[in-house]
């Protein structure tokens, strides 16, 4: 499944306005792509870990746990969590550089729907 998701990110996530993207797996490993110099891999790894932990806390308190969005001064972090615990994070630019919201939503929905060929 990891290889499938890495390939999917490589083929689909590099949209105009997308700064970085990553997948966090339940075994605490992750895959990261960055297309912006300000988004270093080490910092992104912390963001993926933190968003994965946030999903766990939200689930404990019975909040919907499929999608969350964090809005920062210059970027937005869009996250989706699959039923198997794998999380996707997408950092996008804000303002005039922001991507088409429908394209970002499509990525989140597709991510949640992906299935391993062995399933």
N, C-alpha and C positions, 0 to 999 in steps of 0.2 A: 504494500500500500504506500509506503514511503516513496518509492520510486515513481509510482503513478502520480502522486501529488506533486512531487518535484517537477516532473515533466509538465503537468498541468499548469503549475505556476509559471514555468518558463515560457509556455506557449500562450498564456492568456493574460497574465497580470500586468505586463508592461504597456499600460495605457497612458495617453497624455494626462499629466497631473498626478499620476501615481508615483510616489517618492520611494517607497519600499514595501516589501511584502514578505510575510513569513508564515510558516506552519509550525505549530507546537504539538508534539505527540505526547500521549499519556506516559510514555517511558522517560519523559523529561528531556528528550532530544528535540532539536528543531532544525529547520531549513530556512535560510534567510537570503533574500535578494534585495539589493539596494541600488537605486539609480540616482541617488542624490548624495553628494559628498558629506552633507551634514548628518546623514543617517548611517552611522558606523555600525558594523555588525555587532560589536559588543553591546552597544546601547540597545540595539534592536532585540538582541537575545533577552535582555532584561525586560523589555516591553512585552515580549511574547510570554515570558514566565509570569509576569504580573497580570496580564490579561487572562491567562489560563487560571490563575488563582482566583481572580475576580469572578469568573464563571462558576467556580466551585462554591464560593460564598453566596452568590446570587441564588444558586440552586438550593442551598441549605435553607434559605429564607423564602423559598417558593416564588421567586421572581422568574419571569420568562427568561429562558437561557439560550435561545437560539442566536440572537443578534444583540450586540451592544455597540455604541459609538461614543468615543471620547473626543470632545472638541477642545483643541488647544489654540493658542494665539495664532499660530501660522500653519497648523496642520490639523487633520482629523484622523483618528484611528478608528477604522471600521473593523469589527471582529464578528466572526461566526464560529459557533461550536457545533460539531456533529454529535450524533448520538453515541458514537464510539469514543468520544472525549478528545478528538483531534480538533485543534483550533486554528483558524486562519486570521491573520492580522494584515490589514492594508492601510498604510499611511498615505493620505492624499493631501495635496496642497489646498489651501483655502483661497477664496477670492477669485480673481480672474483666471488663475492657473488651475482651478479645481476641475476635476474630471466630470464627465456626464454622470449625474447621480444614478441614472438608470443602468449605466454600464457597471458601476461599482456594485449595485444591488444584484445585477445578473451574476457577477463573479461570486458573491456571497451565496446566492441560491444554488448555483452550479456546484460550488464546493461542497455544500451540504448534501447534494444529490449524488456525488461521485461514489461509485462502488468499485471495489477491487474485483478484478476478473476472476479471482479464486473464490469470491463469496457466493 
